[in-house]
Amino acid sequence: QPAPEFELNHLQFPHDIETNLSFLKDWQKMAACDSFVYDYPLGRAHYGDPSYVGISRIICEDLKFHRAMGVNGIDSCQELRACSPNMLPNYVMGYTLWNEEADVEELIQEYFQAAYPAEPQLAQDYLEELSELSSCDYLNGKGPRINPDMARRMGEITALCRCMEEPLQHTPDTPHWNALRHHNQYIRHLRFRPLPEPSSVLLQRGAEGSG
């Protein structure tokens, strides 16, 4: 997309990638110097992916585009302790910055084997499904707030966490497993239910005598 023309005191910052890239290309024509991306993958978006698996894949994919964009790294604006239930995103980010040929699936498997001894596949299967049911966009206020599909998925998240409660009790007493058990209880409080139809609300109010 073409960048909008400059107008003093009436700047309109773009929200789409295409226009932002246009600004980058125009700037690069004037300043042929070293540069890096300032981004927020672990500043806001990660709240919408409570397992951190999906956001890790996005981080890896984004970093691999940097060289083609003409930038040489990232300043990750984030919480220092973005580590609940694990630090997979930081691990993937650091490794990919060091080796842009890194295979994210191999990194995920390596991390889970090290972090969740005895039952790495149990942890990965659980967190993969949790990530599939989640939505970074919805939890960050993007899209319609009344979203029946998201409400259904949140219900499935609650059911998934309940199903995993018993298996998690039989995993080793290690920091990562203990954090995952705590995380399981925490995520169960994210309950989004579909709102009743307006007529149902009115009928309920009438039955309660509230007019």
N, C-alpha and C positions, 0 to 999 in steps of 0.2 A: 504494500500500500504506500502511496506517496505520503511523505511527511507533511503535515499542515504548515502553512507559512507562518513565520514568526510574527507575533503581534504583541507589542510591549504591554505588560500587565494583564494580558488576557491569554495566558498559557493554558492549553488544554492537553493534559498528559494522556497518552493512549493507554488503553486497557487490553489491547490485542497484541499478539506476538508480531504480526506482520508490520504494523506501524512502528513498533519499537525497533525492529530490525532495520527499518528505513532510517530511523534516527542514527542507529549505529553505523550504517554504511556511509551516511552523509558525514558523520563525525570522523570516520576513518579516512575520508578523502582529505581532511584538513589536518589530521594528527596521526602520522604514521609512527606510533610508539607502542611500547608494551602496554597491555591492558588486561583487565579481568572482569568477570561478572560479579555483581553484588546481588545476591538472591536470597530467598527466604524459605527453602524447602523444609527446614526444621524450625521455622519461626512461627508459622501458622498452619500450613497445609498438613503437617504430620498429625495434628489433632484429629483429623478426619480419617486417619488410617491407624487405628489403635494397635495393630500388630506390627507396624513398621515394615512389612514385607513389600507391599505395593509401592510405597514411597521410596524405598531403596532402589527398586528397579527404575523408577522415574529419574532419580538422581543420577544413576549410572548412565542412562540414555542421554540425559541432558549434557553431562560432562563430555561425552564423546562427540558432541556437536560443536564444542567450543573452538577447536582448532579450525574447523571449516568456517566458523564465524569470524576468525581472526583475533580471538581472545585467548589468554593463556592461563586460565585458572578461575578460581571462585573465592570470593569473600562470603562465607556462609553466615548470614545474619541469623542467629539461632539462640535458643536457650542452651547454656553450657551443659546442663544435665538433661538433655533430651535422651533419656535412657530407660523409659518405661514402656514395654517390658524388657527391652534390650537396647544395645547400641549398634544394631545392624546398619542403620543408615550412615552413621559416622564411619563405620568400618568400610562400607562400600565406597563412600565418598573418598576417604583417604587412599584406598587402594587404587581406585580408578584414576585419581589425579597422578599417582605414581606410575601407573601402567594403563594407558587408555585402551589397550587391547584386552583388558580383563574381561572375563566372562562372568556376568552378574550371577548366573545360576550356580556356577562353581563357587563363587564367593559366598552365596547364601548357604549352600550345603556345607562349606568349610566352617562357616561361623556357627551353624547349628550343631555340628558335630563337636565343636570345642565348647560351646556354651551350655549345651544340654546333654551331658554325658548319660550313657545308658539308654536313653530314649530320644535321640535327636529327631527321628522321623515323626514321633508322636507330637513333639513341639512344632515341627514344621507344618505338618498336615493341619493342625489346629489353627496356627496363625495364618496360614495361607487362606483357609476358609474364612477366617475372621476378616481378612483384608478384602476378599471378594465381596463380602456383604456390606462393606463400609463405603463411604463416599467422602473424599476430601472436599469436594465442592459443596456438598450439602452442609457439612459441619462448619464450613467457613462462610455460610450465608449466601451462597450462590444458588440461583434457581428458585422455584416456588417453595414457600415454606410449608404449605399444606401439600404433602406429597405421599399419597397412599402407598406407592411402591417402596419409598424409603421407610415408611412406617412398618411395612411388612418385613423388610430386611432387618430392621432393628429388633422386631419380634424374634426373627430367626437368630440374631446375635445372642439375645437373652437365652433362647433355648439351647444354642450351641454351648454357651458358657456353663449352663446347668449340666449338660451332658458331660462336659469335661471336668467338672468339679471332682468326681470320684477318681478318674484316672490320674489326675494331678496329685492327689493325696498319696499316691504310691510311687512317686518319683523321688530321686535322691535329694538329700538335704544340702543343697548347694545354693550359692547366691542367685544364680539365674533361675533355677527352679522355684526358689522361694519367692522371687520377684514375680514370676509368672502366676503362682498361686494367688498372690495378692492382687495382681492385675486382673485375674479372672473374676474376683469379687467386685472389683472397681467397675469393670466394664458392664456388669449386670445392672448397674444403676443408669445406664444410658437407655432409657425407655421412651420410645417415640410411638405413640399410638394414633391411629386415624381419628380425626374429630368426628363427632356425630353429625348427621345431617341437621340443618337449621330447624326443620320441622320437629325432629326428635328433641332438640334442645328446648324448643317452646313447649312441647308436650310435657317434658320433664319438669320444667319450671311451673307449669300449670298444676301438675300433680302435687308439687311441693307447696302450692299456695303462694308462690312469690310473684304472681302476675305475669 
